């Protein structure tokens, strides 16, 4: 699943570790989600959307 | 080493595993001494012999508890895939060895090796799964 995490993160000047700390997950988790290798659960997707003050659809798209 | 693990659930998991491994060694030595010096028979012999397996059962329960406690779904996913890999390879290897014992007279392998083999294969599996997600 494609996502805009890297862009959203860069806009806030956050590292993967910064985002991981805010989400209370490991940096590897953020990397796996960002590179599209791991799709987050709905609760984690909502958490991301709240953190970036946007909607899940604005972060993730179901294009392969 | 344990103190450097930031994730509290993972830290508790590692501590539980070390405690279980330590108890397993202590109980194995204890059981060996009892059999060497006391020559127990019947039900007592079975109870003493099963002692080293109790911490192993505890470690397996501890692994299940960790999976329940771990809040990081990606880390949980890594461990679940590794455990499945470890289980599959252990089942395949032990079944293959069993047939080799039955048909080709391969040397008998004690079933006590199944548990360490499972963690060895699960560890290798963890490395492979982690590499895929890197």
Backbone of each chain as ProteinMPNN parsed JSONL, in Angstrom:
{"seq_chain_A": "XXXXXXXXXXXXXXXXXXXXXXXXXXXXXXXXXXXXXXXXXXXXXXXXXXXXXXXXXXXXXXXX", "coords_chain_A": {"N_chain_A": [[0.85, -1.196, 0.0], [0.586, 2.168, -0.919], [1.934, 5.196, 0.539], [2.064, 8.463, 2.166], [3.818, 8.981, 4.137], [6.58, 9.552, 4.389], [6.781, 12.073, 3.218], [5.026, 13.606, 4.807], [6.319, 13.399, 7.195], [8.754, 14.621, 6.604], [7.881, 17.222, 6.161], [7.458, 18.074, 8.714], [9.906, 17.875, 9.72], [10.715, 15.581, 11.05], [12.449, 12.722, 12.207], [12.589, 9.166, 11.433], [12.812, 7.93, 13.865], [11.807, 9.898, 15.581], [9.111, 9.957, 14.825], [8.438, 7.339, 15.435], [8.684, 7.378, 18.214], [6.611, 9.099, 18.893], [4.464, 7.577, 18.077], [4.69, 5.439, 19.69], [5.965, 3.073, 18.872], [8.421, 0.853, 17.345], [11.391, 2.041, 15.594], [11.913, 0.498, 13.386], [9.384, -0.389, 12.767], [8.147, 1.934, 11.811], [9.73, 2.377, 9.572], [9.135, 0.057, 8.075], [6.433, 0.453, 7.544], [6.485, 2.869, 6.174], [7.952, 2.217, 3.865], [6.157, 0.66, 2.637], [6.116, -2.027, 3.098], [4.857, -3.146, 5.201], [1.582, -3.179, 6.258], [-0.242, -1.025, 8.3], [-2.404, -1.646, 11.172], [-5.914, -0.81, 11.533], [-6.368, 0.749, 13.941], [-3.734, 1.806, 14.323], [-3.4, 3.205, 11.963], [-5.36, 5.181, 12.275], [-4.228, 6.473, 14.447], [-1.945, 7.527, 13.277], [-3.154, 9.258, 11.46], [-4.406, 11.068, 13.195], [-2.178, 12.117, 14.438], [-0.892, 13.455, 12.337], [-2.826, 15.208, 11.795], [-4.821, 14.776, 9.801], [-6.646, 12.829, 7.332], [-7.06, 9.232, 7.084], [-7.198, 8.443, 4.44], [-5.782, 10.472, 3.213], [-3.246, 9.866, 3.86], [-2.75, 7.169, 3.231], [-2.986, 5.177, 0.245], [-4.778, 2.831, -1.77], [-3.397, 1.912, -3.953], [-1.17, -0.293, -5.626]], "CA_chain_A": [[0.0, 0.0, 0.0], [1.387, 3.399, -0.988], [1.603, 6.166, 1.585], [2.776, 9.753, 2.103], [4.438, 9.172, 5.455], [7.896, 10.185, 4.289], [6.545, 13.49, 2.922], [4.435, 14.222, 5.998], [7.384, 13.418, 8.212], [9.74, 15.619, 6.181], [7.275, 18.552, 6.367], [7.588, 18.421, 10.144], [11.316, 17.693, 10.047], [10.813, 14.486, 12.01], [13.149, 11.511, 11.754], [11.777, 7.957, 11.673], [12.846, 7.683, 15.313], [10.877, 10.857, 16.205], [7.745, 9.485, 14.566], [8.272, 6.095, 16.201], [8.479, 7.742, 19.617], [5.26, 9.674, 19.021], [3.482, 6.501, 17.867], [5.025, 4.39, 20.674], [6.356, 1.842, 18.187], [9.856, 0.853, 17.057], [11.774, 2.733, 14.353], [11.762, -0.496, 12.321], [7.958, -0.414, 12.392], [7.905, 3.116, 10.973], [10.407, 2.125, 8.291], [8.398, -0.973, 7.33], [5.175, 1.048, 7.064], [6.846, 3.921, 5.205], [8.396, 1.615, 2.606], [5.046, -0.105, 2.086], [6.3, -3.47, 3.297], [3.957, -3.577, 6.274], [0.378, -2.354, 6.341], [-0.638, -0.9, 9.707], [-3.791, -1.965, 11.524], [-6.783, 0.374, 11.517], [-6.074, 1.654, 15.073], [-2.469, 2.522, 14.114], [-3.646, 4.145, 10.866], [-6.073, 6.309, 12.883], [-3.263, 7.175, 15.293], [-1.117, 8.296, 12.34], [-3.986, 10.34, 10.913], [-4.584, 12.074, 14.263], [-0.869, 12.745, 14.668], [-0.613, 14.373, 11.235], [-4.038, 16.04, 11.681], [-5.404, 14.572, 8.473], [-7.452, 11.607, 7.283], [-6.321, 8.024, 6.684], [-7.119, 8.458, 2.97], [-4.756, 11.446, 2.807], [-1.922, 9.26, 4.12], [-2.617, 5.884, 2.516], [-3.827, 4.908, -0.929], [-4.743, 1.381, -1.994], [-2.635, 1.541, -5.158], [-0.01, -1.171, -5.334]], "C_chain_A": [[0.889, 1.252, 0.0], [0.98, 4.358, 0.143], [2.481, 7.419, 1.46], [3.522, 10.033, 3.409], [5.755, 9.935, 5.384], [7.754, 11.711, 4.079], [6.04, 14.213, 4.166], [5.469, 14.392, 7.107], [8.382, 14.544, 7.892], [9.203, 17.035, 6.402], [7.426, 19.027, 7.811], [9.029, 18.28, 10.644], [11.511, 16.631, 11.147], [11.63, 13.353, 11.395], [12.205, 10.328, 11.965], [11.699, 7.679, 13.171], [11.883, 8.623, 16.043], [9.438, 10.373, 16.056], [7.453, 8.218, 15.385], [7.977, 6.391, 17.668], [7.073, 8.278, 19.839], [4.184, 8.59, 18.891], [3.625, 5.385, 18.905], [5.23, 3.042, 19.996], [7.863, 1.92, 17.919], [10.141, 1.601, 15.746], [11.627, 1.786, 13.158], [10.315, -0.571, 11.835], [7.646, 0.747, 11.451], [8.515, 2.901, 9.595], [9.618, 1.131, 7.437], [7.09, -0.429, 6.765], [5.479, 2.041, 5.937], [7.239, 3.342, 3.846], [7.319, 0.717, 1.986], [5.176, -1.608, 2.256], [5.374, -4.028, 4.372], [2.78, -2.619, 6.341], [-0.072, -2.261, 7.798], [-2.087, -1.302, 9.925], [-4.609, -0.664, 11.479], [-6.509, 1.296, 12.718], [-4.782, 2.449, 14.878], [-2.611, 3.545, 12.979], [-4.377, 5.382, 11.387], [-5.124, 7.16, 13.728], [-2.37, 8.074, 14.428], [-1.894, 9.506, 11.814], [-4.167, 11.447, 11.947], [-3.29, 12.857, 14.478], [-0.556, 13.785, 13.594], [-1.813, 15.298, 10.942], [-4.63, 15.987, 10.268], [-6.249, 13.292, 8.506], [-6.58, 10.43, 6.835], [-6.13, 8.022, 5.162], [-6.056, 9.42, 2.453], [-3.344, 10.867, 3.007], [-1.715, 8.005, 3.254], [-3.5, 5.843, 1.269], [-3.69, 3.423, -1.248], [-4.105, 0.976, -3.313], [-1.489, 0.657, -4.758], [1.277, -0.486, -5.764]], "O_chain_A": [[1.813, 1.377, 0.804], [-0.15, 4.332, 0.63], [3.49, 7.429, 0.754], [3.815, 11.183, 3.735], [6.022, 10.83, 6.186], [8.483, 12.512, 4.663], [6.541, 15.275, 4.536], [5.483, 15.382, 7.84], [8.794, 15.304, 8.769], [9.95, 17.938, 6.778], [7.511, 20.224, 8.083], [9.332, 18.528, 11.811], [12.351, 16.774, 12.037], [11.512, 13.067, 10.204], [11.156, 10.464, 12.594], [10.665, 7.251, 13.684], [11.22, 8.22, 16.999], [8.657, 10.373, 17.007], [6.369, 8.057, 15.945], [7.133, 5.743, 18.288], [6.423, 7.961, 20.835], [3.126, 8.676, 19.516], [2.78, 4.494, 18.986], [4.746, 2.012, 20.465], [8.503, 2.926, 18.225], [9.256, 1.771, 14.906], [11.265, 2.21, 12.06], [10.054, -0.788, 10.652], [6.974, 0.577, 10.434], [7.894, 3.204, 8.576], [9.45, 1.33, 6.234], [6.682, -0.788, 5.66], [4.821, 2.049, 4.897], [6.903, 3.905, 2.804], [7.539, 0.095, 0.947], [4.439, -2.377, 1.638], [5.138, -5.235, 4.439], [2.953, -1.407, 6.465], [-0.261, -3.282, 8.459], [-2.894, -1.303, 8.995], [-4.055, 0.432, 11.398], [-6.423, 2.511, 12.538], [-4.726, 3.629, 15.223], [-2.013, 4.62, 13.03], [-4.057, 6.503, 10.993], [-5.2, 8.388, 13.73], [-2.077, 9.215, 14.786], [-1.37, 10.617, 11.733], [-4.09, 12.629, 11.613], [-3.297, 14.073, 14.671], [-0.025, 14.855, 13.889], [-1.807, 16.059, 9.974], [-4.897, 17.013, 9.642], [-6.527, 12.748, 9.575], [-5.499, 10.621, 6.278], [-5.069, 7.658, 4.655], [-5.492, 9.208, 1.379], [-2.38, 11.328, 2.395], [-0.665, 7.813, 2.64], [-4.6, 6.394, 1.243], [-2.636, 2.825, -1.031], [-4.249, -0.165, -3.75], [-0.901, 0.823, -3.689], [2.359, -1.051, -5.607]]}, "seq_chain_B": "XXXXXXXXXXXXXXXXXXXXXXXXXXXXXXXXXXXXXXXXXXXXXXXXXXXXXXXXXXXXXXXXXXXXXXXXXXXXXXXXXXXXXXXXXXXXXXXXXXXXXXXXXXXXXXXXXXXXXXXXXXXXXXXXXXXXXX", "coords_chain_B": {"N_chain_B": [[22.852, -5.739, 29.071], [20.141, -6.485, 28.953], [19.056, -4.25, 30.127], [19.367, -2.387, 28.129], [17.301, -2.73, 26.395], [14.632, -1.007, 25.194], [11.882, -1.318, 24.917], [9.356, -2.133, 27.126], [7.774, -4.513, 27.256], [9.236, -6.289, 25.665], [11.546, -6.363, 27.152], [10.684, -7.602, 29.517], [10.008, -10.045, 28.416], [12.523, -11.056, 27.581], [13.782, -11.272, 30.063], [12.13, -13.199, 31.288], [12.668, -15.386, 29.607], [15.394, -15.855, 30.122], [15.296, -16.501, 32.842], [13.735, -18.823, 32.715], [15.446, -20.445, 31.177], [17.62, -20.652, 32.915], [16.417, -21.939, 35.121], [15.761, -24.309, 33.892], [18.26, -25.476, 33.421], [19.133, -25.769, 36.088], [17.141, -27.512, 37.122], [17.556, -29.686, 35.435], [20.117, -30.525, 36.168], [19.577, -31.118, 38.821], [17.678, -33.203, 38.533], [19.287, -35.086, 37.252], [21.133, -35.595, 39.288], [19.45, -36.677, 41.264], [18.613, -39.023, 39.987], [21.052, -40.296, 39.723], [21.954, -40.614, 42.342], [19.728, -41.367, 43.929], [18.113, -43.255, 42.621], [15.255, -43.261, 41.764], [11.913, -44.703, 41.443], [8.975, -45.698, 39.517], [6.132, -43.572, 39.811], [7.399, -41.409, 41.034], [9.841, -41.308, 39.718], [9.006, -40.518, 37.175], [7.969, -37.983, 37.806], [10.253, -36.621, 38.718], [11.812, -36.757, 36.441], [10.397, -35.167, 34.682], [10.764, -32.633, 35.598], [12.793, -30.732, 34.427], [11.384, -30.0, 32.179], [9.364, -28.34, 32.973], [10.118, -25.507, 33.316], [10.436, -25.004, 30.621], [7.881, -25.243, 29.582], [6.864, -23.077, 30.918], [8.318, -21.049, 29.651], [7.22, -21.122, 27.122], [4.607, -20.357, 27.666], [5.234, -17.832, 28.596], [6.1, -16.671, 26.229], [3.72, -16.521, 24.844], [2.397, -14.732, 26.54], [3.971, -12.479, 26.141], [3.34, -11.906, 23.473], [0.766, -11.064, 23.839], [1.197, -8.806, 25.376], [2.813, -7.103, 23.866], [2.768, -4.038, 22.327], [3.542, -3.003, 19.952], [2.641, -3.584, 16.827], [4.041, -4.389, 14.553], [6.43, -5.535, 15.504], [5.292, -7.633, 16.886], [4.194, -9.022, 14.771], [6.557, -9.782, 13.468], [7.611, -11.612, 15.338], [5.573, -13.549, 15.453], [5.599, -14.551, 12.816], [8.184, -15.605, 12.834], [7.984, -17.572, 14.819], [6.132, -19.254, 13.608], [7.635, -20.044, 11.399], [9.756, -21.331, 12.737], [8.328, -23.393, 14.018], [7.317, -24.811, 11.809], [9.672, -25.645, 10.423], [10.882, -27.166, 12.431], [8.967, -29.201, 12.833], [9.03, -30.377, 10.285], [11.737, -31.167, 10.114], [12.045, -32.908, 12.342], [10.167, -34.873, 11.769], [11.16, -35.854, 9.355], [13.571, -36.849, 10.329], [12.601, -38.825, 12.021], [11.501, -40.681, 10.188], [13.867, -41.383, 8.969], [15.13, -42.663, 11.077], [13.374, -44.834, 11.404], [13.403, -46.186, 8.892], [16.0, -46.055, 7.746], [17.756, -46.615, 9.713], [18.939, -44.494, 11.121], [20.849, -42.753, 13.673], [19.4, -42.694, 16.989], [17.593, -39.892, 18.061], [17.26, -37.912, 20.876], [14.161, -36.731, 22.189], [14.38, -34.477, 23.67], [15.854, -32.652, 22.316], [14.206, -31.345, 20.634], [12.996, -28.96, 21.555], [15.213, -27.013, 21.922], [15.967, -27.059, 19.226], [13.711, -25.983, 18.013], [13.802, -23.28, 18.902], [16.207, -22.549, 17.794], [15.643, -22.738, 15.034], [13.53, -20.916, 14.965], [14.903, -18.619, 15.598], [16.625, -18.346, 13.392], [14.682, -18.042, 11.483], [13.598, -15.61, 12.34], [15.655, -13.867, 11.685], [15.577, -14.061, 8.889], [12.975, -13.121, 8.32], [13.147, -10.535, 9.385], [15.092, -9.483, 7.69], [13.728, -9.416, 5.289], [11.973, -7.313, 5.743], [13.603, -5.136, 6.041]], "CA_chain_B": [[22.231, -6.029, 27.779], [18.691, -6.452, 29.124], [18.694, -2.864, 30.447], [19.402, -1.576, 26.909], [16.058, -2.938, 25.639], [13.744, 0.093, 25.578], [10.494, -1.78, 24.948], [9.154, -2.84, 28.4], [7.257, -5.875, 27.03], [10.357, -7.094, 25.156], [12.484, -6.545, 28.27], [10.106, -8.639, 30.394], [10.092, -11.308, 27.669], [13.917, -11.534, 27.647], [14.038, -11.687, 31.455], [11.418, -14.476, 31.485], [13.377, -16.44, 28.865], [16.632, -16.164, 30.846], [14.913, -17.19, 34.089], [13.311, -20.172, 32.328], [16.636, -21.195, 30.751], [18.383, -20.927, 34.135], [15.693, -22.961, 35.895], [15.848, -25.56, 33.135], [19.593, -26.039, 33.7], [19.149, -26.173, 37.502], [16.285, -28.697, 37.272], [18.182, -30.813, 34.712], [21.214, -30.996, 37.033], [18.918, -31.702, 39.992], [17.102, -34.491, 38.131], [20.405, -36.004, 36.991], [21.678, -35.991, 40.598], [18.47, -37.553, 41.929], [18.644, -40.338, 39.334], [22.348, -40.927, 39.968], [22.141, -40.954, 43.759], [18.556, -41.917, 44.611], [17.473, -44.319, 41.833], [13.801, -43.281, 41.981], [11.133, -45.637, 40.614], [7.542, -45.455, 39.364], [5.605, -42.213, 39.599], [8.422, -40.44, 41.489], [10.82, -41.205, 38.625], [8.392, -39.692, 36.118], [7.853, -36.603, 38.288], [11.598, -36.018, 38.746], [12.281, -36.655, 35.05], [9.68, -34.099, 33.96], [11.127, -31.336, 36.202], [13.415, -29.754, 33.517], [10.442, -29.57, 31.129], [8.427, -27.344, 33.512], [10.478, -24.145, 32.89], [10.24, -24.892, 29.164], [6.451, -24.937, 29.419], [6.734, -21.696, 31.385], [8.87, -20.156, 28.616], [6.25, -21.066, 26.025], [3.514, -19.51, 28.154], [5.809, -16.479, 28.616], [6.11, -16.173, 24.847], [2.324, -16.153, 24.565], [2.111, -13.523, 27.327], [4.643, -11.362, 25.445], [2.565, -11.568, 22.273], [-0.396, -10.317, 24.323], [1.626, -7.532, 25.963], [3.525, -6.267, 22.9], [1.864, -3.066, 21.706], [4.048, -2.705, 18.608], [2.092, -4.675, 15.997], [5.053, -4.871, 13.605], [7.31, -6.445, 16.251], [4.475, -8.821, 17.157], [4.113, -9.72, 13.487], [7.87, -10.416, 13.233], [7.77, -12.787, 16.204], [4.602, -14.578, 15.048], [6.112, -15.192, 11.596], [9.365, -16.386, 13.207], [7.53, -18.767, 15.541], [5.532, -20.154, 12.614], [8.761, -20.607, 10.651], [10.445, -22.266, 13.633], [7.459, -24.559, 14.212], [7.255, -25.564, 10.554], [10.952, -26.306, 10.127], [11.097, -28.194, 13.458], [8.082, -30.339, 12.516], [9.532, -31.034, 9.075], [13.028, -31.807, 10.384], [11.9, -34.038, 13.268], [9.43, -35.93, 11.059], [12.114, -36.451, 8.409], [14.532, -37.651, 11.114], [11.868, -39.999, 12.495], [11.454, -41.66, 9.096], [15.235, -41.887, 8.753], [15.373, -43.63, 12.158], [12.559, -46.036, 11.157], [13.73, -46.924, 7.664], [17.421, -46.08, 7.359], [18.524, -46.867, 10.939], [19.713, -43.315, 11.56], [20.986, -42.778, 15.133], [18.239, -42.178, 17.706], [17.736, -38.521, 18.564], [16.383, -37.694, 22.032], [13.149, -35.694, 21.959], [14.726, -33.251, 24.407], [16.491, -31.723, 21.374], [13.185, -30.671, 19.822], [12.783, -27.58, 22.041], [16.287, -26.111, 21.457], [15.928, -26.97, 17.756], [12.627, -25.055, 17.681], [14.255, -21.892, 19.083], [17.259, -22.298, 16.796], [14.978, -22.479, 13.75], [12.764, -19.674, 15.11], [15.896, -17.532, 15.542], [17.032, -18.196, 11.98], [13.492, -17.528, 10.814], [13.481, -14.194, 12.712], [16.642, -13.152, 10.858], [15.095, -14.029, 7.492], [11.8, -12.233, 8.273], [13.645, -9.167, 9.616], [15.818, -9.086, 6.475], [12.719, -9.106, 4.269], [11.331, -6.023, 6.049], [14.618, -4.113, 6.394]], "C_chain_B": [[20.714, -5.877, 27.879], [18.227, -5.016, 29.371], [18.635, -1.998, 29.193], [18.147, -1.762, 26.062], [15.037, -1.9, 26.11], [12.298, -0.364, 25.765], [10.248, -2.603, 26.224], [8.679, -4.29, 28.216], [8.384, -6.797, 26.564], [11.355, -7.372, 26.27], [11.974, -7.641, 29.21], [10.213, -10.002, 29.733], [11.501, -11.9, 27.781], [14.246, -12.025, 29.056], [13.389, -13.053, 31.715], [12.169, -15.63, 30.819], [14.663, -16.854, 29.592], [16.341, -16.921, 32.134], [14.537, -18.64, 33.765], [14.513, -21.024, 31.927], [17.479, -21.592, 31.967], [17.737, -22.034, 34.949], [15.786, -24.327, 35.216], [17.189, -26.258, 33.423], [19.638, -26.572, 35.136], [18.346, -27.465, 37.689], [16.889, -29.918, 36.569], [19.311, -31.403, 35.556], [20.632, -31.72, 38.24], [18.366, -33.093, 39.66], [18.202, -35.523, 37.888], [21.0, -36.517, 38.306], [20.752, -36.973, 41.312], [18.52, -38.957, 41.323], [19.959, -41.067, 39.6], [22.453, -41.435, 41.403], [20.956, -41.699, 44.368], [17.886, -43.08, 43.909], [15.958, -44.373, 42.062], [13.084, -44.227, 41.013], [9.702, -45.14, 40.488], [7.191, -44.002, 39.133], [6.641, -41.152, 39.972], [9.45, -40.225, 40.373], [10.282, -40.319, 37.506], [8.35, -38.219, 36.539], [9.205, -35.899, 38.291], [12.082, -35.782, 37.308], [11.638, -35.479, 34.313], [10.056, -32.695, 34.469], [11.747, -30.338, 35.21], [12.47, -29.248, 32.428], [9.506, -28.47, 31.629], [8.818, -25.907, 33.141], [10.291, -23.924, 31.389], [8.774, -24.556, 28.863], [6.193, -23.487, 29.832], [7.217, -20.704, 30.326], [7.887, -20.02, 27.455], [5.047, -20.205, 26.409], [3.977, -18.047, 28.157], [5.855, -15.859, 27.229], [4.705, -15.719, 24.45], [1.942, -14.871, 25.294], [2.728, -12.305, 26.643], [3.832, -10.925, 24.217], [1.313, -10.769, 22.646], [-0.01, -8.922, 24.802], [2.21, -6.553, 24.937], [2.549, -5.34, 22.17], [2.273, -2.738, 20.271], [3.656, -3.853, 17.673], [3.107, -5.229, 14.997], [5.99, -5.866, 14.282], [6.579, -7.755, 16.551], [4.39, -9.689, 15.904], [5.431, -10.448, 13.173], [8.001, -11.698, 14.041], [6.817, -13.909, 15.787], [5.102, -15.318, 13.802], [7.325, -16.08, 11.914], [8.968, -17.681, 13.908], [6.894, -19.77, 14.578], [6.62, -20.838, 11.792], [9.479, -21.664, 11.461], [9.651, -23.547, 13.837], [7.46, -25.439, 12.958], [8.533, -26.332, 10.277], [11.22, -27.42, 11.149], [10.239, -29.428, 13.171], [8.619, -31.115, 11.313], [10.811, -31.817, 9.372], [12.872, -33.035, 11.28], [11.136, -35.194, 12.608], [10.37, -36.648, 10.083], [13.103, -37.349, 9.156], [13.864, -38.939, 11.621], [11.798, -41.09, 11.431], [12.838, -42.237, 8.823], [15.6, -42.906, 9.83], [14.659, -44.948, 11.848], [13.075, -46.865, 9.982], [15.225, -47.086, 7.399], [18.343, -46.304, 8.562], [19.455, -45.709, 11.297], [19.803, -43.359, 13.087], [19.779, -42.15, 15.824], [18.536, -40.789, 18.255], [16.746, -38.329, 19.707], [15.411, -36.554, 21.741], [13.448, -34.403, 22.712], [15.404, -32.216, 23.491], [15.472, -30.926, 20.561], [13.023, -29.201, 20.234], [13.931, -26.64, 21.645], [16.306, -25.962, 19.94], [14.872, -25.968, 17.318], [13.102, -23.611, 17.801], [15.368, -21.544, 18.117], [16.62, -21.927, 15.451], [14.157, -21.18, 13.799], [13.706, -18.472, 15.024], [16.353, -17.27, 14.117], [15.885, -17.555, 11.196], [13.314, -16.031, 11.094], [14.429, -13.353, 11.851], [16.163, -12.99, 9.426], [13.926, -13.036, 7.369], [12.241, -10.78, 8.422], [14.328, -8.627, 8.359], [14.84, -8.693, 5.369], [12.094, -7.723, 4.485], [12.317, -4.873, 6.194], [14.498, -2.872, 5.499]], "O_chain_B": [[20.078, -5.246, 27.036], [17.165, -4.605, 28.904], [17.936, -0.985, 29.178], [17.947, -1.02, 25.1], [14.624, -1.906, 27.269], [11.584, 0.124, 26.641], [10.859, -3.657, 26.397], [9.125, -5.186, 28.932], [8.482, -7.941, 27.007], [11.938, -8.454, 26.344], [12.741, -8.502, 29.644], [10.478, -11.002, 30.4], [11.659, -13.092, 28.041], [14.9, -13.053, 29.229], [14.012, -13.947, 32.286], [12.292, -16.713, 31.39], [14.987, -18.039, 29.672], [17.048, -17.868, 32.479], [14.965, -19.568, 34.451], [14.592, -22.195, 32.296], [17.986, -22.711, 32.046], [18.413, -22.953, 35.411], [15.877, -25.361, 35.878], [17.238, -27.468, 33.638], [20.115, -27.681, 35.379], [18.814, -28.401, 38.337], [16.752, -31.044, 37.045], [19.452, -32.622, 35.652], [21.111, -32.782, 38.638], [18.566, -34.043, 40.417], [18.069, -36.686, 38.268], [21.328, -37.697, 38.437], [21.2, -37.965, 41.887], [18.476, -39.955, 42.043], [19.99, -42.294, 39.692], [22.965, -42.525, 41.657], [21.142, -42.564, 45.224], [17.15, -43.831, 44.548], [15.431, -45.396, 42.499], [13.574, -44.513, 39.921], [9.264, -44.275, 41.247], [7.85, -43.294, 38.371], [6.749, -40.121, 39.307], [9.874, -39.097, 40.118], [11.0, -39.481, 36.96], [8.652, -37.326, 35.747], [9.304, -34.731, 37.916], [12.679, -34.75, 37.002], [12.252, -34.873, 33.435], [9.708, -31.693, 33.845], [11.285, -29.199, 35.141], [12.713, -28.202, 31.826], [8.918, -27.745, 30.827], [7.96, -25.145, 32.695], [10.023, -22.809, 30.941], [8.469, -23.713, 28.019], [5.421, -22.768, 29.198], [6.608, -19.653, 30.126], [7.739, -18.944, 26.876], [4.535, -19.431, 25.6], [3.23, -17.144, 27.778], [5.669, -14.651, 27.079], [4.524, -14.683, 23.811], [1.246, -14.02, 24.739], [2.112, -11.242, 26.567], [3.664, -9.732, 23.96], [0.856, -9.916, 21.885], [-0.78, -7.972, 24.658], [2.119, -5.337, 25.106], [1.631, -5.795, 21.489], [1.464, -2.261, 19.475], [4.242, -4.935, 17.711], [3.042, -6.403, 14.632], [6.31, -6.911, 13.716], [7.161, -8.837, 16.483], [4.498, -10.914, 15.964], [5.426, -11.576, 12.679], [8.435, -12.731, 13.53], [7.2, -15.078, 15.767], [5.041, -16.545, 13.732], [7.479, -17.161, 11.345], [9.527, -18.744, 13.641], [7.087, -20.979, 14.71], [6.553, -22.037, 11.519], [9.779, -22.75, 10.965], [10.208, -24.645, 13.832], [7.587, -26.66, 13.045], [8.498, -27.515, 9.94], [11.721, -28.486, 10.791], [10.718, -30.558, 13.255], [8.657, -32.346, 11.32], [10.964, -32.964, 8.952], [13.479, -34.076, 11.025], [11.433, -36.361, 12.866], [10.377, -37.876, 9.994], [13.434, -38.445, 8.704], [14.484, -40.003, 11.646], [12.006, -42.268, 11.72], [12.979, -43.414, 8.49], [16.287, -43.89, 9.554], [15.229, -46.029, 11.997], [13.172, -48.089, 10.068], [15.667, -48.117, 6.893], [19.563, -46.195, 8.443], [20.595, -45.911, 11.715], [18.932, -43.938, 13.735], [19.199, -41.191, 15.315], [19.593, -40.547, 18.837], [15.546, -38.551, 19.542], [15.777, -35.547, 21.134], [12.852, -33.363, 22.435], [15.512, -31.044, 23.851], [15.823, -29.958, 19.885], [12.924, -28.315, 19.385], [13.671, -25.574, 21.087], [16.616, -24.891, 19.418], [15.085, -25.199, 16.381], [12.844, -22.799, 16.913], [15.479, -20.403, 17.668], [17.0, -20.943, 14.817], [14.092, -20.44, 12.818], [13.357, -17.438, 14.454], [16.457, -16.122, 13.687], [16.086, -16.663, 10.372], [12.928, -15.272, 10.205], [14.066, -12.285, 11.357], [16.316, -11.928, 8.822], [13.885, -12.221, 6.447], [11.782, -9.903, 7.691], [14.164, -7.459, 8.007], [15.091, -7.758, 4.609], [11.731, -7.045, 3.523], [11.904, -3.741, 6.446], [15.265, -1.922, 5.655]]}, "name": "protein", "num_of_chains": 2, "seq": "XXXXXXXXXXXXXXXXXXXXXXXXXXXXXXXXXXXXXXXXXXXXXXXXXXXXXXXXXXXXXXXXXXXXXXXXXXXXXXXXXXXXXXXXXXXXXXXXXXXXXXXXXXXXXXXXXXXXXXXXXXXXXXXXXXXXXXXXXXXXXXXXXXXXXXXXXXXXXXXXXXXXXXXXXXXXXXXXXXXXXXXXXXXXXXXXXXXXXX"}
